[in-house]
Amino acid sequence: MYNVLIVDDEVMIKRSLTKLINGSSHGFRVLGEAEDGSEALALWERLKPDLIITDISMPVMDGLELIEEIRSREQATEIVILSGYDDFKYAQQAMRYGIMDYLLKPVRQEQLEDLLGKAAARLEQKGRSLKERGQRLWECKGIAGSIADDLWMVRELEALRHLADFQQQLLNRGLTIAQCSEQLEDALILAEAELVAQSGGKLQELSKPLLSPAALSPDELLHRAGTSIAAYAEQIRIMRNWGQNQSIQKAVEYIAAHYISEHLSLSHAANEAGMSDSYFSRCFKEELGLSFIDYVIKLRMEKAKELLEAAESKTYEVAYAVGYTDYPHFSKSFKKYCGLSPNDYKKRFSNT
């Protein structure tokens, strides 16, 4: 049984809709009624209905304001607009908030039946999707624990091997690349949650979608996942070293916040750490295994790779976005780091 909230300041319309909905064959019942958007918002928070049917023109808070407020909090509730011919243009505006449909007044029974059938189908599909996601998360729980344990001990190759084995199991079951991506992403999200908990909240969340707009190959998908694993492992290494040198911790945090600035320098970072330039340079390399400039270049290049993989990015804009005002210098640095020019790297991902 699906629950409905009706929002309209006209009593007769609410009564008529309630009678039609409760008598429908699609499994809906009216759980609440409201006279305006403000009252409806309070009822929505308390009742959590599956479907809202709301008028547009109402006192206190109108239908558009109600929809905007609900959509700012969640996307799950299906919403239908009641519209007269005079406010039809407002119904069109409401479509941008992802409403399911609109009904023109006066509402005809057959029109409402069609709409409820459509709503029931959408809600049933959402229910199946939630159930399937729950099953996926359950399947991912075991592998996520293994990955988290490996990463906590900084065993990157073991973590990647577990992930590769998991991906092969999924492919052997006939899952598509998109489905594999969702499963791998779920596994990484769960592993990340375990790592954040084990670190007492010191680790930052790094999760990002593994799929690009174009479909990836299994190898490319695993490469993306491996990049995330490497990022987790590096954070753990740094976190453990931070315990030995809090000054370097402050400098690393400063660099992370300012690495895209063309004005960032070793002196700025050393000052943040409270060290002389030469002493900071030596300590920094001992702690992170990279010189200051190599570490900054690595951060910039990894960010540039991420931006170049976006379909709408332009290479010269990416250069500026990661702290380079001279595009040829950026292009030369990128090719040295990645083995490809920015344009070739972008073409590689646009063709996958």
N, C-alpha and C positions, 0 to 999 in steps of 0.2 A: 504494500500500500504506500503510495506517494502522498506527501503532505503539501497543501497549497495555502498560500497567504494571498488574500484579495485586498487590494488597496484602492479605494474609491470613496469620494465624499458624497456619493448619491446612494441612499439606502436601497432603493428599488433595484439598482444595478447589482449591488452586492447580493441581495436576496436571490435575484434571478440567476446569477452566476453560481452561487452556492448550490442551488437546486440542480442546475444542469451538471455541475461537476460531480456532486455526490451521487448522481444517478448515472454517471458515465460508466461504460464497460471497461475503461482502461486502468482502473485501480487507483483513482485519485480521491482524496477527501479534503474538504476545506477545514484547516486546523485553526485559522485565525482570520480576523478582518480588521482593517484599519481605515481611518477616515483621511489621513494625510501621510506624507512621507516620514515625518518625525515619529509618529506613532508606529508606522510600519517598520522603521529601523529598529526600534526597541523590541518589537515582536520578532523580527527576523533574528536578532541576536539571541533571544530566549528560545524560540521554537526551532530555528534552523530548518525552514521548509525546503522542500526539493524544488518547488516552483512558486514564483511570484507573478501574479497578474495585477498590473498597476495602471491606474489612470495617469495622464500626464498633468492636466491642469487641476491642482489642488492647493488649498491654503497651507501656510506655515512652511512646508517643504514639498516642492512639486516632484513629479515622477522622475524627471531627468536628474535632479539633485539626489534623489533616493538611489537611483541606479549608479550614479557616479560614486556615491559614498560606499555602496556595497562592493562595487568592483575594485575600489581602492583597498579593500580588505581581503577579498577572495573572488574566485572565478567559477566556483562549482555550482552555485544556485542558478537554475534556469529562470529567465525573466521574459515575460511577455508584456507588451505595451497595449493598453486600451486607447484607441485613438478615434477622435471624431474627424470629419473632413477639415474642420477649421484648424486643428492643430496637427495635421498630418506631417507638416515639415519638421515638427519636433520629434515625431516618431522616427523620421529619417535620421535625425541627429543622434537619437538613442542607439541606432544600429552600430555606431562606432564603439560602443561599450560592450559589444558582444552579446546583445540580447538575442533570444532565440527567434522571436517573431513578433508581429503586431496583429491586433484584432481591431477591425473597424466597428464602431457603434452604429446602430444597435447590433449586438452580437446574435448571430443565428446559431441554432443548435448544431446543424451539420458542420458549420465552420469551426465551432468549439470542439466538436468531436474529432475533426481532422487534426486540430492543433494538439489536443491531448494525446492522440495516437503518436504524433511526432515527438512530443515531450517524453512519453513513456519509452519510446525506442532509444532516445538519447540517454535517458537516465539508466536504462538497462545496460547500455553499452558502457557508461561510466562505471557502473557497478562491476561489470566484467573486467574492465581495465584495472580497477583498484584491486580486485581479487588476484588478477594475474601479476600485478606489481608486488603484492604481498608474497606470492609464491616465488617470484624472482629474488626478492630480498632474502627470503629464507634460504634459497639455494646459494646465494652469495655470502651468507654469514660465515660458513666454514672457511672458504677461500680467503675472505677478508681477514679473518683471525690469523691465518698463516702469513699473509702479506704483512700485516701489522707487526707480528712477532719478528719476521725477518728484518723489516725496516728498523725496528727498535734496536736490533743488534747490528744495524748498518750492513746487512747482507743484501745488497741490491740485486745481484745476479740470482740469488735464491728467490727473492720476491718476484722478479721478472719471470723466472722459470715457472713458478706457481701460476702466474697470470697467463703465461703462454699455454700451459697444460689446460687451464680452465677454458681458454678461448677455443682450443682444439676440441674439447668435449662438446662445446656449444655448436661448433661447425659440424661435428659428426652427427649431432642430433638434427641437422638440417636448418638451423637458424640462419637468418640473413645477416649481412654485415651490420645493418642498422640495429637488429635485435642483439647481436653480439656487443655492439657498442654500448647499448643500454645496460647490458649485464655487467660488462667490464667497468662501466662508470659507476654502477651501483656498488660493485665490489670495492672500488677505490674510495667511494664516499664512506662506506662502512669502515674500511681500514683507517681512513683519515680520522673518523670519529674516535676510534680506539686509540690512535696515536695522540690526538689532542687530549684525551682523558688521561693517558699515561704520563703525558708531559705536564700535567697540571695546568693546561691551558696555554702553555708557552709556545706551542707550535701554532703557526698560522694556517688557516684553511686555504688550500690551493686548488680545490676541484674546479674544473672547467670542462665544457662539453668536449668529447673526443671526436665527434663527427664534424666534418666541415660540410658546407652546403652540398658538395658533391660526394658521391659514395666513395669510400676508401677501400683499399685492398686489405686482406687480413694482416699482411706485413706492416702496412702503413698504420693500421689501427693499433697494432702492438707497439710500434715505434712511438706513437702518441702516448700510449699508456706508460711506456718506459720513461718518457720525458717527465711525466708526473712522479713516477717512482724515484727518479734521480733527484727531483726537487725536494721530495720528502726526506730522502736520505741526507741531502746536503743540509737541510734545516736541522736535522737531528745532530749531525756532526758539529755544526756551529753552536747549537744549544749546549752541547756537552763541553765544548771548548769555552763557552761563555762563563761557565762555572769557574774556570781557571783565570779568566781575565775579563772582568766586568768592563774595563775601559774599552776593549775591542768590541764588546757587545754594543756599547753606546755608539761607537763609530759605524758599525755595521747597520744599526738602525737608522743612523743619519744618512748613510749612503743609499739605503733602500728608499728613503723618502726624497732624495735629491739627485739620484743617478741620471735622470733625464735632463738635468740642468747643465748647460754648457759651461757654467761657472764653477762647477764642482771641482775641487782640487784636493790633493793629498794634505795640504796645509789645513784646509777646512776640516777634514776628517780627523787629523791629528789634534787639532784644537778641541774638537768635540770630545776626544778621548783624554784630553789633558796631558798630552805627550809632545815631545819634540818631534819634528818631522822624521829624522833619521831613526829614532828609537821606535816610533810608531810604524814606520815602513818595515822594520825588521820583525816586530811583534806580529804585525798583520799577516805577513807571509807565513810565519811559523804557525799561527792559529788556523788560517784558512787554506794554506797550500798554494795561494796565488798572490802575486804582487797586487798592490792597490790598483794600478792601471789595468792589469789583466782582469781583475775582479769586476771593475766598472764596465769594461768592454763586454765581458760575459753577460752582465745584467742587461746592457743595452742591446746586444745582439739577440739574446733570447726574447726580449720584448719585441724587437724588430721582426723576428720570425713569426711571432704570434700575430702581429699586426698585418704582416704581408699575407698571411693565410686567409685574412678576411677578404671577401669578394670585392668589396667596394673600396679597398685601400689603394692609394697611389704611392709609388715608391718615394717620391720626393717629400710627400707628407709624412711618411714613416720616418724618414731621416730626421726631420724637424722634431717629430714626436719623441724621439729617443735621444735628443740632445745634440744633434749635428746641424750646424748652420751651413756647412760646406758639403753639398751632395757628393762630389767626387771622392772626398775623404771617407764619407759614410760607405759608399759603394766599395771602395778599396778595402776598408776594414771588414765589411760584411763578407766579401769574397774570401778574404784571408781566414775568417772564422768558420764559414760554412762550406767553402769550396765552390760556391755558386754566386753569381751576381744577384743583387736584389730582384732584378727583372726575371732572371732565369728561375730563381727560387719561387717567385710568385706564379710563373707559368707552370711550374711543376705541380703546384697544388690546384691550379685552375683546370688542369688536364686530368686530375685523378678522379 
